[in-house]
């Protein structure tokens, strides 16, 4: 069995533990019902099929969102509110840096959109801790599409079977499994660490 050479981290809910939740609360404070915030921000085709695959610009999506929510905010104001909602999990940051120090490549594979990634990079410089970053809006497809994982393998520069990928959406593991990437369902950070140790990863 090939030894593990690269570990993939999820951003939302792992590296940035509560950002999505905090942003939804912040929009609710503007008088928008929570179900409406979730419909637009989490469940809409505009977010998931268009914006996260690079077919909608930041301005287009956030103008549409403001209109749907009936609030008089410019895209930049909504993006600022979004970025202000995010903090890093210091435990995760520490592990990413330790793994890198121990000779492993650290990777990101994320269904995401430019305003969030660019805003969080400006705020935290988080991309500096990763060797390869694969983002849905740059590739033009979402996890679990095989193509996004092919890009991950290409950018990582190591064999698929030496990459670990974990996700809190079990469905997202499919495309990675087809390529032979080691996958497991993300249940929490402590379990994530246990799984890495089981695979022989030195932390």
PyMOL commands that set and color helices and strands:
alter all, ss='L'
color gray80, all
select helices_A, chain A and resi 19-28+34-43+45-51+58-69+75-84+90-101+114-124+126-129+136-139+146-156+160-162+170-179+189-198
alter helices_A, ss='H'
color red, helices_A
select strands_A, chain A and resi 6-9+105-110+132-135+163-167+182-185
alter strands_A, ss='S'
color yellow, strands_A
deselect
rebuild
show_as cartoon
